[in-house]
Amino acid sequence: MRVLIVDGYNTVHAWPSLRSVLAADGLEAARRRLVAALAEYAATARVEITVVFDAPRGTGRAPSEELIDGVSVRFTGGHDSADHVIERLAYLATRNGPAVDVVVATSDRLQRDMVRAMGVTTMDSRTLEAEVQAAAQSTAARAVEMRDRAATARRVEHHLSAEVRDRLERMRRGEPAEPEPPVQPPPAEPDPRDQR
């Protein structure tokens, strides 16, 4: 399974959709929207995602981690930065050999150079946005296709022959299932005079 490590606030500021949420509703709403988009992406792309956010400086806050809809959300402690946590996660990924299945998403060029030097693949935050949007569009298209398929799904009667459908329709209307055979006059008895 591929592992994706996301620089949280860097991504919030890089995605136009999240910048508008940030401006309108604040940092918490933008963070929630990012985690929701990443959770949907993780489910469709089969990716294990960790998103790292900086804690406010000088708060003395302890680092924390929680799982939200399958996405590991980490907040740094008041003394660490998200960059340090991401570098540590990248380093841990390389301890058992090349980290071929690990990708770090950030637009911070220095951060990308640091983790690339460790052998970890990187991607720009805008590239991640494009991947997340493509996955969401693909999911929506599949949902529409499945809905259309269900609407046009063949019903049981579509598998029946025309004759059986006609018989069932007559039964539904209360008519005899089998049409009455035409009444034929009984065969005439031979005239005894014709036998002579």
C-alpha positions in Angstrom: 0.0 0.0 0.0 1.3 3.4 -0.9 1.9 5.9 2.0 1.3 9.6 1.5 2.6 12.2 4.0 0.9 15.6 3.5 2.3 19.0 4.7 -1.1 20.2 6.0 -0.9 24.0 6.2 1.3 24.2 3.1 -1.5 22.3 1.2 -4.2 24.5 2.7 -2.4 27.6 1.3 -1.6 25.9 -2.0 -5.1 24.7 -3.0 -7.4 27.6 -4.2 -10.5 25.8 -3.0 -9.0 25.6 0.6 -7.7 29.2 0.5 -11.3 30.4 -0.2 -12.6 28.3 2.8 -9.7 29.7 4.9 -10.7 33.2 4.0 -14.4 32.7 4.5 -14.6 30.3 7.4 -11.2 30.1 9.1 -8.4 27.7 9.6 -10.4 25.0 11.4 -12.9 24.7 8.5 -10.1 24.6 5.9 -8.3 21.9 7.9 -11.5 19.8 8.2 -12.1 20.2 4.4 -8.6 19.1 3.6 -8.9 16.0 5.9 -12.3 15.1 4.3 -10.9 15.4 0.8 -7.9 13.3 1.8 -10.1 10.7 3.4 -12.1 10.3 0.2 -8.9 10.1 -1.8 -7.5 7.5 0.6 -10.5 5.3 0.2 -10.6 5.4 -3.6 -6.8 5.3 -4.3 -6.0 2.8 -1.5 -3.5 5.1 0.1 -2.5 5.4 3.7 -2.4 9.1 4.5 -0.8 11.1 7.3 -1.4 14.8 7.3 0.9 16.9 9.5 -0.1 20.3 10.9 2.0 22.8 12.9 0.8 23.5 16.4 0.8 27.1 17.5 4.3 28.2 18.6 5.0 28.7 22.3 1.8 26.9 23.5 3.8 24.1 25.1 1.2 21.8 23.5 2.1 18.2 23.4 2.2 16.5 20.0 -1.0 14.7 19.2 -2.3 12.2 16.6 -5.8 11.1 15.8 -7.5 9.0 13.1 -10.2 10.9 11.2 -12.1 8.9 8.6 -9.0 6.7 8.0 -6.6 9.7 7.8 -3.9 10.0 10.5 -3.9 13.6 11.5 -0.9 14.8 13.5 -0.4 18.1 15.3 3.2 18.9 16.2 4.2 19.9 19.6 4.8 23.5 20.3 8.6 23.1 19.8 8.5 20.9 16.6 7.6 22.0 13.2 5.6 20.0 10.6 8.7 20.0 8.5 10.7 18.1 11.2 7.9 15.6 11.7 7.6 15.0 8.0 11.4 14.5 7.8 11.2 12.1 10.7 8.4 10.1 9.0 10.3 10.0 5.8 13.4 8.8 7.5 11.5 6.1 9.4 10.1 4.9 6.0 13.6 4.5 4.6 15.0 2.6 7.5 14.0 -0.8 6.0 15.4 0.0 2.6 14.2 2.3 -0.2 10.9 4.0 0.5 9.5 3.3 -3.0 5.9 3.4 -1.7 6.2 6.6 0.3 5.3 10.0 -1.2 5.6 13.4 0.6 3.2 16.1 -0.7 4.4 19.7 -0.1 5.0 22.8 -2.2 8.0 23.7 0.1 11.0 23.3 -2.2 13.5 22.9 0.6 11.3 20.3 2.3 11.0 18.3 -1.0 14.8 18.5 -1.5 15.4 17.1 2.0 13.1 14.1 1.8 14.2 13.4 -1.8 17.8 13.2 -0.6 16.5 10.4 1.7 15.2 8.5 -1.3 11.5 9.5 -0.8 9.4 10.5 -3.7 7.8 14.0 -3.5 4.9 15.8 -5.2 3.8 19.4 -5.3 0.7 20.2 -3.3 -1.1 21.4 -6.5 -0.3 18.0 -8.1 -1.9 16.3 -5.1 -4.9 18.5 -5.6 -5.2 17.4 -9.2 -5.0 13.7 -8.1 -7.6 14.2 -5.4 -10.0 16.0 -7.8 -9.5 13.3 -10.5 -10.2 10.6 -7.9 -13.4 12.4 -6.8 -14.5 12.9 -10.4 -13.9 9.2 -11.1 -15.9 8.2 -8.0 -18.7 10.5 -9.1 -18.7 9.1 -12.6 -18.8 5.5 -11.3 -21.7 6.4 -9.1 -23.6 7.8 -12.0 -22.8 4.8 -14.1 -24.0 2.4 -11.4 -27.2 4.5 -10.9 -27.8 4.3 -14.7 -27.1 0.6 -14.8 -29.5 0.0 -11.9 -32.2 2.1 -13.6 -31.9 0.1 -16.8 -31.3 -3.3 -15.1 -33.1 -6.1 -16.7 -36.1 -7.2 -14.7 -37.2 -10.8 -14.5 -39.8 -10.3 -17.1 -37.1 -9.2 -19.6 -35.8 -12.8 -19.4 -39.1 -14.4 -20.3 -40.2 -15.4 -23.8 -43.0 -13.4 -25.4 -45.4 -16.3 -25.0 -44.8 -16.6 -21.3 -45.1 -12.8 -20.8 -48.5 -12.9 -22.7 -49.7 -15.7 -20.5 -48.7 -13.9 -17.3 -50.3 -10.7 -18.5 -53.6 -12.5 -19.1 -53.4 -14.0 -15.7 -52.8 -10.5 -14.2 -56.0 -9.3 -15.9 -58.0 -12.2 -14.6 -58.3 -13.8 -17.9 -57.6 -17.5 -18.4 -53.9 -18.2 -18.7 -54.4 -20.3 -21.8 -56.6 -18.9 -24.5 -59.7 -20.9 -25.1 -59.2 -23.0 -28.1 -61.7 -22.1 -30.9 -64.8 -24.1 -30.6 -65.0 -26.6 -33.4 -68.2 -28.4 -34.2 -68.2 -32.1 -33.3 -67.4 -34.3 -36.3 -70.6 -35.2 -38.1 -71.7 -38.7 -37.8 -71.6 -40.6 -41.0 -75.0 -40.8 -42.7 -76.0 -44.5 -42.8 -77.3 -43.9 -46.3 -73.8 -43.1 -47.5 -72.6 -46.5 -46.5 -74.6 -48.3 -49.0 
